[in-house]
Amino acid sequence: MRITGDYRTLDYSGEVVRAFVPRPLPPTEPPLVLSDELRDLHGSALSAVERLAVAGVMVPNADWFLYGFVRKEAVISSQIEGTQATLQDVLTYEATRIAD
């Protein structure tokens, strides 16, 4: 069994909390070995993050940029839970505060 971190009890602003503190990545035991397929997927993911970073620099306001992504993710999550709202429904509601 691999131990991935430890639970620690901390005092945070006078409140005692229990937190999971993960071990640093990548793990050294056993060593991380990436297959060619995983290397390719990792490269694709890095490329996508770089494109997103470039797009983020091009917009005048980061909050405006993230707004659409947050709403789209919320719609996808709610559809998994059985809700039938579309991104258009959410945007229309937020623009008018009128639900169909």
Sequence and secondary structure as in RCSB ss.txt:
>XXXX:A:sequence
MRITGDYRTLDYSGEVVRAFVPRPLPPTEPPLVLSDELRDLHGSALSAVERLAVAGVMVPNADWFLYGFVRKEAV
ISSQIEGTQATLQDVLTYEATRIAD
>XXXX:A:secstr
    EEEEEEEETTEEEEEEEE  SS TTTT    HHHHHHHHHHHHHHHHHHHHHHHSS HHHHHHHHHHHHHH
HHHHHTT    HHHHHHHHHH    
